[in-house]
Amino acid sequence: MTAALPAVPEPAHLDPSHLDLGYSFCPNDTFIFYALSHGKVQTPTAIREVLEDVQTLNDWAGAARLPITKISYRAYFSVIKDYVALRSGGALGRGVGPLIVARAEQGDLSSKTVASPGALTTAELLLKIVYPGVKVVRMRYDEVMPAVERGEVDAGLIIHESRFTYPQHGLIKLLDLGAWWETETGLPLPLGAILVRRDLPAPMQWALNEAVRASLEYAWAHPQQPKVYIRQHALEMSDEVMQAHIDLYVNDFSSDVGEEGERAVQELYRRAVQAGAVEASEWPLFVEATR
């Protein structure tokens, strides 16, 4: 039942002619990176897009495959020696968390089987914090709801656009893990970050941060321009779901994580260490401005 993971390539040498930027097919990513990948904003070097699902990007980061990449915060904590997060381009917020869904009420999930979209997702980290004894079956995120519908698992952990479509599959919400996090901590939930390799020069890291910020600002200023590009990679979504996805996951934290966002990431990291998911580290979490 567990989907086969993609082969992780060997670490690549940096190409002086361009930098590969990995991000997902999700509307929030294609919205943010449209201008950057289409030459609409200034970049410190040529950028080449590499679109993949988040689980693949998480796996590739373990081999430092890409110099710039989207990744879940949970996965970031495992590769923090090789990568540092940009302040711009990520996904944090309120009302954005993963949901646990099922065909019917399940009661305590501690001994139940739950389909997860990946070991390195923030969603699974939260699930295990709330239900330490849960039995996890991992599969690609778009296979979770069908598995729940067929009764192959007791419940499913859903992310991305599934948050908007699960009622169409006859499923009910058991728990909003984002709402749980907000009640527990009073902080926004960190979901995904944009990372750069730590071996890139500090001025390059900051220039890339500013390029991502400029790309998002361009999309906000010209919201019609990215739509064809977004639609190319969101073929199974209605226009309404596509826009709802952007409106939910692209916000002020995407422009700059800010002090509150930093505290949220630090708290998630602390809890990941406390849960034994990752080891503690002294590496700085975010790039710093350079003159």
N, C-alpha and C positions, 0 to 999 in steps of 0.2 A: 504493500500500500504506500510505502514511503517512496517519493519520487527520487530518481537518481540525480545526484548533484553533478553539475558540470565540471569538467576537468579544469583544474586551476593552472593557468599558464605559468611558466617560469618568470621571475622578475625581469622586467624589460629595462634596457638602458634608455636614458632620456635621449630623445631625438632633438638635436639643436634647431631643426627647422620648424618644429611645432610641438605642442603638448596635447596629449589625448585627454579629453574630458568625458568621464563616464556618468551618465544619468539615466533615469528610468523613462519608460513610455508614458508615465502618468501625467495628466494635464498640468499639475502644479510644476513639474520639472520642465516640460516642454514650453510652458508659458514663461518661466523664469529665464531659460537659456536660449530662447528663440533669437533674441537680438545678438547675443554673444556668438552663437553658432552661425549666424547669417551675416556677420560683418557689419552690424549696425552700430556697434560701440567699439571704442578703442581697447585693444588688449596688448599686454606687454610682449606677446609673441603670437604666432598663428595658433589657433585652437581647432582641433579636429574632434567632432562629436563621436561618441561611442555609446549607442543606446542599448541597454540591457535591463532585464528585470532586477529588482533590488537584491534578491537572494544571490544572483550571479555576481553583482557588484560587491556584495558583502564577502563572498568567497574569494574573489580576485584581490580584494584589499589585503587578505591574509598573506598573499604573495607579493604585495606592493606592486601589483601589475600596472596600475595607472598612476600618472603623476597627479591628476585631479579626479576626484570621484565623489558621487553621491553615495551615502552609506547610512545605515541605521545607527542611532547613537549607541545602541547595545553593541553593535559590531565595532564601532569606533573604539570603545573601551578595550577591545582585544588587540587593536593594532596601534595603540597610542604611541608606541616607540617609533613607528615609521611615519605616522601622519599627524597633522595638526588641523583643527577645524577652522574654516573661514568663519568670520562673523556674519557673513551674508549668504543667502541662498538656501538656508536650511528650513526645516519644518518644525515649528514649535507652536503651541497655542492652547486655547481652552476650547472644549467641545470638539476636539479632534482625535480623541483616543480610540484604540481598537475596541471592538465589541465581542463579547461572548454570546453566541446565538445557538439555538437548538430548535427542535421541532415542538418540544413541550417543556414545561418546567422540570428541572432536574434536581433541585435541592442542593445540598453540599456537593461540590464538584471534586472534592479532594481525592476520591477513589474512582472518579470517572475518566473516560477517555476523551481527550479533546484534540481536534485537529489544529495544528499550528502552521503558520506560513514560513517558519524557519527558526533554527536554533539561535541565530544571531539577530533576530528582530527585537525591537523594543517591546513589541506586543507579548512575545513569549516570556521575556524577563518579567514583565508586570504580572502575567498569569502565574508564574512560579512564586512570585513574592506573595500574591494573594492566596494561592492554593499550592503550597509546597509539595503536597503528595499527589498532585494530578498526574495522570498518565498521558504523555504527549505522543501524538503521531504526526510526523512532519510531512508536508506536501506543499506544492506550489500554491501561492495565495489564491489563485482563481479556481483551484480544485477543492478548496475547503468547503464552500457551501454545497456543492453537489454531493460531497461525501456525507455531510450532515443530512441532506435530503434523503439519501439512500439508506440512512440508518447505520452506516459503517462505523460511525463514532457517536458518542453521546452528545457532543457539542463541538462548536467550531470557533476559532479565533479569527475574526475577519478584520481586514485593513483596506485602505485605498477606497475605490468606488463601491466596494461591497457594503460599506456603511450606508449607502443610499438605496441599495437594491435588495437587501435581504428579505423584506416583506414579500417581494414578488416570488420568492422561493418557498413561501409558506413557513418561514422561520420567525421566531420571536427572540427578543433581546433578553438575555439573562443578566448581564452585567456590562455596564459601560466602564471599562478600565480607566479611561481618561477622567471620567467624573470621580471615580474612586481616588485617583492620584490627586486631583485638585482638592478634594475634601481632606485627604490625608496630609497634604503638604502646603496647600494654599498657593501653589505655583503652577505655571503652565506646564504642559507635558512636552518634553523633547522627543521627537520622533526620528527625524533624519537630519544629517549634517552634510555639508560639502567639505571634503578634506583635500589638503595638498600634502605632498611628500615633504617631510622635514628636511630632506637633503637639498631642496630647492633653496636658493639664497633668500634671506629674509625680505629684501626689497621686492623680489619676484612674488613671494607669497602675498605680500600686502597689495601689490599691483593686481594680482588675480582677484583678491577680495574686492577691490574697487571695481574691477571689470564686471564681476558678478552683480554687484550692487547696481551698476549702471545698466546692465542688461534688464534687471527687474524694473528699474525706473522707466526704461524705454517701453517695456510691455505695459506698464500702468498708464503711460502717456499715450500709447497707441494700441489700445486693446483689441482692435479689429485685425491688426496685421498678423499676429501669431495664430489666428484661428485655423487657417488651412493647415499649418504645420501641426498644430495640436490635434486636429481631426485626423490627420494621416496616421497618428499613433494611438488613437482612441476610437477605433472603428466600431467597437461594440457598445459604445456609450451613446445615449441620446445627448442632444445639445444641452438639455437642462441638467443632466447629471454631470456632464463635462464642466459646465460653468459652476455648478455647485461645488465640485471638487476644487476648482481654482479658488473660489471665494472662501472655502473653509481652510485650505492648507497654505495659502499665500497671504501673509499679513505683515504687520509691522516687524515681527520677529524675523521675517524673511529678509528684510532690508538690513537690519542689524539685530543681533541677538540681545543686546542691551544687558543692563545689570541684572534685571529680573530673570532673563533667559539664562544668563551665566549661572545664577544661583540654582535654577532648575536643573541644569546639566550637572552641576556639582552634586546636587542631592541625588539625582538618578545614579551617578557614578558611585557615590557613597553607599547607596543601597545595593548596587550590583556587587560591590566588594563585600558588603555585609552578608549577602546571600551566597557568597562563595562562587559567583559567576566569573569574576575577574580578579586579578591581583591589584593591589594599590600601587600607585605610581606618582611620581613628583613632576611628570612632564606637564607643561602648561597646556590647557585645553584649547586655547584659541590663539590665532595669529595676532601679532601686535603691530600697530602702525609704525612705519619707518619714515624718516625724513628724506 
